[in-house]
Amino acid sequence: MSLQIGLGKYGTLVLGEPFTSILIFCAVGIGFLWILIFAWIRRTKNRLVLATLVLITLPILALFIPASWYIVRSMLVPSETAEVALPNFDATLGLEFYLTWGNESGRYLVLRDAAGVIRKDMFAFDWAHWPRTSLYLIGDGRVAVLGPTYDDNVVDPKRRTIDGLWYGTPSDTWTYFGAFDFKNNKLAFIPASEQRECTPTRGITDPSDTRPQGRNDRCDQEALKN
């Protein structure tokens, strides 16, 4: 489970890994503790001893603070992001990739409209090598989002929800809309007019799952060009 803290125009703080959360709170706690100690200790000799300890710890803090800032920034600012406007809705659907440590994928599906932001984490790992995520218009206003290794979701802009897609959902009436993938080393939305549909399965074959005709082990962008 991830904790997401909205910070308005500054973005969203995503706390997915306990270690990073502990690191941040420890840094704040240490700073607060030094302030309290200086406020409580009144003797000059004791303050000199404390000042010496502070000087000794400064090199450690000099390394600790930049490292902490890097971790906070990686949780606050996505490494890669792209979005596309949804037809017939004043809303956008996007994909965000964050740097992660541990068991979080760092992959988030994001719905934005005038009412705010809806964000859902996806489970497919290694977005750096497997970014491709396909979008389909279902026909009733909803959008099917098919990710690597069957990481599939359905977005309902009317209800403002993002839910997991049921296994084996019929897709005969779907219209391929496009896909998120790396283009010129940046995450981008590639419309259906430029490339045919393809969602990577990463070696996992399941012909009974949703949209088997649109999946392949790997997706070569050059081979998919229209």
C-alpha positions as CSV (number, residue, x, y, z in Angstrom):
1,M,0.0,0.0,0.0
2,S,1.2,3.5,-0.8
3,L,0.5,6.8,1.0
4,Q,-0.3,9.7,-1.3
5,I,-0.2,13.2,0.0
6,G,-1.5,15.9,-2.3
7,L,0.6,19.1,-2.2
8,G,-1.5,21.2,-4.7
9,K,0.5,22.7,-7.5
10,Y,3.7,21.2,-6.2
11,G,2.7,17.7,-7.0
12,T,1.9,14.6,-4.9
13,L,4.1,13.0,-2.3
14,V,4.1,9.2,-2.8
15,L,5.3,7.3,0.2
16,G,5.4,3.7,-0.9
17,E,8.5,2.3,0.9
18,P,8.7,2.3,4.8
19,F,12.4,2.9,4.7
20,T,12.1,6.2,2.9
21,S,9.4,7.4,5.2
22,I,11.4,6.5,8.3
23,L,14.5,8.3,6.8
24,I,12.5,11.5,6.3
25,F,10.9,11.6,9.7
26,C,14.3,10.8,11.4
27,A,15.9,13.8,9.7
28,V,13.1,16.1,10.9
29,G,13.3,14.5,14.4
30,I,17.0,15.0,14.7
31,G,16.7,18.6,13.8
32,F,13.9,19.2,16.3
33,L,15.9,17.3,19.0
34,W,19.0,19.6,18.5
35,I,16.8,22.7,19.0
36,L,15.3,21.3,22.2
37,I,18.7,20.4,23.6
38,F,20.1,23.9,22.9
39,A,17.0,25.4,24.6
40,W,17.3,23.2,27.7
41,I,21.1,23.4,28.3
42,R,22.1,26.7,29.9
43,R,25.6,26.1,31.2
44,T,28.4,27.4,28.9
45,K,30.6,24.3,29.4
46,N,27.8,22.0,28.4
47,R,26.9,24.1,25.4
48,L,30.6,23.9,24.3
49,V,30.5,20.1,24.5
50,L,27.3,20.1,22.5
51,A,28.7,22.5,19.9
52,T,31.7,20.1,19.5
53,L,29.4,17.2,19.0
54,V,27.5,19.2,16.4
55,L,30.8,20.0,14.5
56,I,31.6,16.3,14.5
57,T,28.3,15.3,13.1
58,L,28.3,18.1,10.4
59,P,30.1,15.9,7.8
60,I,27.6,13.1,8.4
61,L,24.7,15.6,8.0
62,A,26.3,17.0,4.9
63,L,25.9,13.6,3.3
64,F,22.6,12.7,4.9
65,I,20.7,15.8,3.9
66,P,21.4,15.7,0.1
67,A,20.6,12.0,0.1
68,S,17.4,12.6,2.0
69,W,16.4,15.4,-0.4
70,Y,17.1,13.2,-3.4
71,I,14.8,10.5,-1.9
72,V,12.1,13.1,-1.2
73,R,12.3,14.5,-4.6
74,S,12.1,11.1,-6.3
75,M,8.9,10.5,-4.4
76,L,7.5,13.9,-5.1
77,V,8.4,14.3,-8.8
78,P,7.9,11.5,-11.3
79,S,10.9,10.5,-13.4
80,E,8.6,10.2,-16.4
81,T,5.1,11.4,-17.1
82,A,2.7,11.7,-20.0
83,E,-1.0,12.2,-20.5
84,V,-3.7,12.4,-23.2
85,A,-7.1,14.1,-23.4
86,L,-10.0,11.8,-23.3
87,P,-12.6,12.1,-26.1
88,N,-15.9,13.6,-25.1
89,F,-14.7,14.5,-21.6
90,D,-13.0,17.4,-20.0
91,A,-10.4,15.1,-18.5
92,T,-7.0,13.6,-19.2
93,L,-5.6,10.2,-18.5
94,G,-1.9,9.9,-17.7
95,L,0.9,7.6,-16.7
96,E,3.5,8.5,-14.0
97,F,6.7,6.6,-13.4
98,Y,8.5,7.1,-10.0
99,L,11.9,5.9,-8.8
100,T,11.3,3.2,-6.1
101,W,13.1,1.1,-3.5
102,G,11.8,-2.3,-2.5
103,N,8.5,-3.8,-3.5
104,E,6.7,-0.8,-5.1
105,S,6.4,-0.7,-8.9
106,G,6.6,3.1,-9.1
107,R,3.9,3.0,-11.9
108,Y,0.8,5.1,-11.5
109,L,-2.3,5.6,-13.6
110,V,-3.7,9.1,-13.2
111,L,-7.1,10.6,-14.1
112,R,-7.4,14.4,-14.0
113,D,-10.4,16.6,-14.4
114,A,-11.9,19.8,-13.0
115,A,-12.8,18.0,-9.7
116,G,-9.3,16.9,-9.0
117,V,-7.0,13.9,-9.4
118,I,-7.6,10.2,-9.1
119,R,-4.4,8.1,-8.9
120,K,-4.0,4.3,-8.8
121,D,-0.9,2.3,-8.5
122,M,-0.1,-0.5,-11.0
123,F,1.7,-3.7,-10.2
124,A,3.9,-4.2,-13.3
125,F,7.5,-3.8,-12.4
126,D,10.5,-2.4,-14.4
127,W,8.9,0.5,-16.2
128,A,12.3,1.5,-17.4
129,H,12.3,-1.5,-19.8
130,W,8.6,-2.3,-20.1
131,P,6.7,1.0,-20.2
132,R,4.1,0.3,-23.0
133,T,0.6,0.7,-21.8
134,S,-2.3,0.5,-24.2
135,L,-5.6,2.4,-24.1
136,Y,-8.9,1.3,-25.6
137,L,-12.3,3.2,-25.9
138,I,-14.9,0.8,-24.6
139,G,-17.9,2.6,-26.1
140,D,-19.8,3.6,-23.0
141,G,-17.4,6.4,-22.0
142,R,-15.0,4.1,-20.1
143,V,-11.4,3.4,-21.1
144,A,-9.6,0.1,-20.8
145,V,-6.0,0.3,-19.9
146,L,-3.9,-2.7,-20.6
147,G,-0.4,-2.8,-19.1
148,P,2.5,-5.3,-19.2
149,T,2.0,-8.8,-17.8
150,Y,-1.8,-8.3,-17.8
151,D,-1.7,-5.3,-15.5
152,D,-5.2,-4.2,-16.7
153,N,-7.5,-1.5,-15.4
154,V,-10.7,0.3,-16.5
155,V,-11.2,4.0,-16.1
156,D,-14.6,5.6,-15.8
157,P,-14.4,9.4,-16.3
158,K,-18.1,9.8,-15.4
159,R,-17.8,8.1,-12.0
160,R,-14.2,9.2,-11.6
161,T,-13.0,5.7,-10.8
162,I,-10.1,3.5,-11.7
163,D,-10.7,-0.2,-11.1
164,G,-9.0,-3.5,-12.0
165,L,-10.3,-5.0,-15.3
166,W,-12.2,-8.3,-14.9
167,Y,-10.3,-11.3,-16.3
168,G,-11.6,-12.3,-19.7
169,T,-13.7,-9.2,-20.3
170,P,-15.0,-9.2,-23.9
171,S,-13.2,-6.7,-26.1
172,D,-14.8,-7.2,-29.6
173,T,-16.4,-3.7,-29.6
174,W,-13.3,-1.9,-28.2
175,T,-11.5,0.7,-30.3
176,Y,-7.8,1.0,-30.0
177,F,-6.9,4.6,-29.0
178,G,-3.1,4.5,-28.6
179,A,-0.4,3.6,-26.1
180,F,2.0,5.2,-23.6
181,D,5.6,4.3,-24.5
182,F,9.1,5.8,-24.7
183,K,9.6,8.0,-27.7
184,N,13.0,9.7,-28.1
185,N,13.9,8.5,-24.6
186,K,10.8,10.2,-23.0
187,L,7.5,8.8,-22.0
188,A,4.8,9.9,-24.5
189,F,1.4,9.0,-25.8
190,I,1.5,7.4,-29.3
191,P,-1.9,7.5,-31.0
192,A,-3.4,4.7,-33.0
193,S,-2.8,6.6,-36.2
194,E,1.0,6.2,-35.7
195,Q,1.3,2.6,-34.4
196,R,-0.8,-0.5,-34.3
197,E,-1.9,-2.0,-31.0
198,C,0.5,-4.1,-28.9
199,T,0.7,-4.8,-25.2
200,P,3.8,-6.8,-23.9
201,T,3.1,-9.9,-21.9
202,R,6.8,-10.4,-21.0
203,G,6.7,-14.2,-21.8
204,I,3.4,-14.9,-20.0
205,T,1.0,-16.3,-22.5
206,D,-2.7,-16.5,-21.6
207,P,-5.0,-16.6,-24.7
208,S,-8.1,-16.7,-22.6
209,D,-7.4,-13.3,-21.1
210,T,-8.8,-10.0,-22.4
211,R,-7.7,-8.8,-25.8
212,P,-5.3,-11.7,-26.7
213,Q,-5.1,-10.4,-30.3
214,G,-3.5,-7.2,-29.1
215,R,-0.8,-8.7,-27.0
216,N,2.6,-10.0,-27.7
217,D,5.7,-11.1,-25.8
218,R,7.5,-7.9,-26.9
219,C,6.4,-4.8,-28.8
220,D,8.8,-3.4,-31.5
221,Q,7.7,0.1,-32.3
222,E,9.3,0.1,-35.7
223,A,7.3,-3.0,-36.7
224,L,4.1,-1.4,-35.3
225,K,4.3,1.7,-37.5
226,N,1.3,2.3,-39.7
